[in-house]
């Protein structure tokens, strides 16, 4: 992404990458699937944290019916976090993983489409390009400090600020250890 990317462009590009990783997990096996799944978990965790800290508060305040729109998106995100937490500890080639992953995949795709249709589509109507570029930078800053694993129950900016820094350190330590161990 360039510096001049607005928040809608940034988030839609991330949704595209999420779809690619979902397809990669579904189409691969063994270590390739495991690595693709861990990339997916990391991307979803930082993406959702940034949305909870930056995007949803903006939507609540600025779009018509924003509170209800965000409430529905947060419920979808919390469900996905619970499933991702379960999947993260499973053998990625097991039948149980594949069944749960198939359901998660559909939920994540539906969630992304809902965000784009009910939330992001309104942003250009309520904010100018400069404001949307500032929001993109805020999202990128939040992602840089976000936990890299799903943490159910951290569905608001306040909860993310309270839990996020500790979770991020623990998650990033786990990432380094996993990488070191192959």
Secondary structure by P-SEA (a helix, b strand, c coil): ccccccaaaaaaaaaaaaaaaaaaaaccccaaaaaaaaaaaaaaaaaaaaaaaccaaaaaccccaaaaaaaaaaaaaaaaaaaaaaaaacccccaaaaaaaaaaaaaaaaaaaaaaacccccccccccaaaaaaaaaaaaaaaaacccccccccccaaaaaaccaaaaaaaaaaaaaaaaac
